[in-house]
């Protein structure tokens, strides 16, 4: 990627983004601006067809506890599904006033940032709307150029940094998820999970990271990882990893990574045997 000219790199990424449902919704919302209720209705109808309903993965700690107890494993998080994020798209294209605080509260809660619920967001946004709390500057949202614009306007070093953040967050996300699949726990892993939990960012990672991304999904995630929330989280996790890098070393086990792997395989074998019984 570093050897490719910036213009070509940005052009290829932008081309992949144009196939993404989120980018297509942003462009449709821009076109629907000024069409009133008819335009808003058309936008939500398009979103219903393009956006796959998904509430996010259940917290891996809950999954692990269920497996260890032999109970039913939760399959989804308890929050608004991804279709609620269309309210953000509507705010970009139609304006915040056309959407309202309650709908935007659903959208922010669906994205999962900072671990806030619909009620938390509704309280804050409602207070701002009534003039009872700090005002919200909606300018950056309403003027958002979409992921294609972000990529096209990015400098060469910003594109490379975005890729670094994305690949790094995929690794940290994988560690977090594997905890739910009985991977042996270590103090280093627990500290990384705690950093993510302190920021309330597991739902965010769950939306952004795809295990086997299509070119469009990768490009969309790249654009998101060029923004401060993702970059700041990545820096915090790298900092924590530097403090304790022994991710795969169980305290008191001198066999190191080999012993770690054997313990994980043993746990999975026991789970499989329990399933047979």
Steps between C-alpha positions, in 0.01 A plus 500: 500500500785739585642463147176598328445868404265676739254602227466144375474360853224747589323441168495122547378529859230750401391266221454218752307732730246589234365145517438519877146533624597775746657716229207443264264610779700820558483583129127424491444719807679790330276458197190486723584828677221754456239237412333519843314203643492331160878503476540378857254216438688398185832502689368271772353265241836475324671440836260217574622322186872578532574462871519156655337494846768417756512581870868414544675207662428405857771597746769227493511491881132399503563241228791351696299486823218320321737245344670430831164458672352284223224754435355646182742737331370856429521580131430874481554812705198674650500831317328654195584319179717647226202634304469775762824649366303626199396790725860625486494478122172693498656769717792532256275537197178652633621690805492426873173686555324269256609197701469602865677410823314174568586348162863610526518345847406165345764544230783577742399211728492260203858594412594417858758769570595567863256236627212747525139380471213655303379657823843652572521656154138616507553673833811686379366592155158591634652731761708670231197534273298666781787729593544326836847365428813580301412567134601246237688621194337301220695681230764227446227236467283693256806599295644148502628418152455124538766234504587557133570866569709419807719264299537730199601793722744297713873551480725205423610458862138510617407208275796296624424587862135401453608161370737455797221581745253270325734199492603560860141529624409179316767319705383649831137426412593138422662462843188638665267265310717192557456552874140390443626180334683381812844626402717484818494835672813690602554829687618662174181401318282610790671841504432549127135403540474739793633785286234428236230474768611822668446676169174311436628413154436129449167567318684753282765243407231241439342725236826609339697174487412229248671161529513450122428845358402564142694780324210733573486407869875545536486841333211611722684385813814676378312830477363452854849421633630831366279680755616593856287251704652195329850647491489594870377153598777337299764716670362415845513127424852516357606686814346229720665225295838665555438493876424124500577316173466145641169435326552124471690424820301351787643606838699215656513297177859483376397339169392838367298515178513122455334443837249772419399324179474160667275638772271660241473179297424307820220744589347468152523119516320501835229725356455266204477197730245676720295570188500131412380411850 
